[in-house]
Amino acid sequence: METMKRREASHGSAGCGADTEKVPGPELKQLELGSVGSFVRNHRKKIFLIFLCLCTLLAVQPSSRWFGAELREDRTSKLQAELKGKTAEQILQWAAETVPGLVQFSSFGPSGMVILDLLDRLGLLEETRIVTIDTLHLFPESYEHLQNVTRRYPKMKLQTFYPKDFMEGEGHRFDEMHGMTLWKDDFQKTSGKLSLKFSEMPAEYSYLTKVEPTLRALQQLAPGGWITGRRRSQGELRSHLPVVENDAGRLKINPLAYWTWEDVWQYLHTHEVPYNVLHDRGYSSVGDVMNTRPTKPGEGERAGRFELSQETECGMHTHLARIAKKRAESASKRAELDDAPHLPCDTCVEVNKQNFEEVVLKTKQDMLLEFYSPMCGHCTHFAPTYATIAHELSISGDALPARMDLYHNQVPQSAKDAGFEIHAFPTLILVRPMQKKLKLVTYHRWRRDVKTVLDWVKEELTKPLT
Ligand SMILES: *[C@@H]1O[C@H](CO)[C@@H](O)[C@H](O)[C@H]1NC(C)=O
């Protein structure tokens, strides 16, 4: 590694000198060869200044340039051979000494935490820049975890990159601007299975929230290489992962390439390294709120990521059309209607076509209204949560809990006239009576647990009625 450093150094200064000789200047062209000597003597200061400028320019140029050139000449395979069998510590130590502007990209998952802790132990945390990409759609737990990490590693030099033109905590603004379902476009159907479009082109949501911020970080920081927490044991695609890779002239260093999932967890427990509590709740890999779900035993480590199964609504028209078709196909139409499961909700006011006007449109009280279909799996799944929310609301008296079954009822025209828009099941709308009309606020958050919904209700109720 010493040789490498020295070679880089000499390469750098040679470039500087060579370029100075080639400086083209209008004055230089007019000179005759014989007077070059006197020209140099007369313009010593100028020439020296130009030389100085060029050298400075080359020095502040991303060091990755010459590191990259070095890399292109099959340095990577030599490095791979050199580093094979080295421990994670040795690889990190080597990287810190060799790679200019070393960066670790981290989402503070289990592997990233191992690397962070190793860097800290090796005393390399201050000289390694840690970069994280905040998609604005992370779990509250992940943000809390990051605070824990910051507290534990005060030396950490963290740089956070957000989607372009957005700042911390602007997830709602992002959704307002790009639509709530942008992330779903990232998936496409292939032979009945959902898969990422990544192979062809970064899809819009991933591009805006991950790819572009990463590219921007690379461009701004211009590291000669970066550390990743990727491991061979993470699955098929990574099963041949080498310790170092050449990524367009930059080194990608994978010090944990040969670690197993168990190795990682053993390290975290042995050294009492903080980890995201979501891992205790069955999430093996934590991404964005709407595209991550807990994994089942035996599933791949990353199986919970990038799945549409986390979809939380039934599109109303597709759902009703499907039910209608089923009903038409069924010989005993009546039976099917009555087959709908009963979803208990003791404290819910049951709204139907007949009482809609009286109960909802003429309400004197703030009301939380759920539109649902007992035939929609997402509604059945959400039912116990909504029953608890309703129970809590009836105790606190913040709002009257109600629900309307849109499988047995249709949305009344008077509801449409009053501004109710229902496109999917379940839809939660907070109905607030004003002087002459109703203020309707639809629930748009990804999380639909008791606390998040109740917090939202409270927050909305503090807003003035306009
Ligand atoms: C943060 O640290 C506290 C104290 O160790 C812990 O109880 C909590 O679960 C941690 N939070 C997350 C999200 O991991």
The ligand as an SDF file (V2000), in Angstrom:
LIG
                    3D

 14 14  0  0  0  0  0  0  0  0999 V2000
  -32.8280    3.9890   21.2100 C   0  0  0  0  0  0  0  0  0  0  0  0
  -32.1650    3.6940   22.4040 O   0  0  0  0  0  0  0  0  0  0  0  0
  -33.0240    3.3890   23.4970 C   0  0  0  0  0  0  0  0  0  0  0  0
  -32.1710    3.2390   24.7230 C   0  0  0  0  0  0  0  0  0  0  0  0
  -31.1590    2.3250   24.5070 O   0  0  0  0  0  0  0  0  0  0  0  0
  -33.8230    2.1470   23.1750 C   0  0  0  0  0  0  0  0  0  0  0  0
  -34.6960    1.8080   24.2210 O   0  0  0  0  0  0  0  0  0  0  0  0
  -34.6250    2.3860   21.9100 C   0  0  0  0  0  0  0  0  0  0  0  0
  -35.3360    1.2200   21.5640 O   0  0  0  0  0  0  0  0  0  0  0  0
  -33.7050    2.8010   20.7860 C   0  0  0  0  0  0  0  0  0  0  0  0
  -34.5190    3.1620   19.6360 N   0  0  0  0  0  0  0  0  0  0  0  0
  -34.5210    2.5030   18.4690 C   0  0  0  0  0  0  0  0  0  0  0  0
  -35.4930    2.9750   17.4610 C   0  0  0  0  0  0  0  0  0  0  0  0
  -33.7930    1.5940   18.2150 O   0  0  0  0  0  0  0  0  0  0  0  0
  1  2  1  0
  1 10  1  0
  2  3  1  0
  3  4  1  0
  3  6  1  0
  4  5  1  0
  6  7  1  0
  6  8  1  0
  8  9  1  0
  8 10  1  0
 10 11  1  0
 11 12  1  0
 12 13  1  0
 12 14  2  0
M  END
$$$$
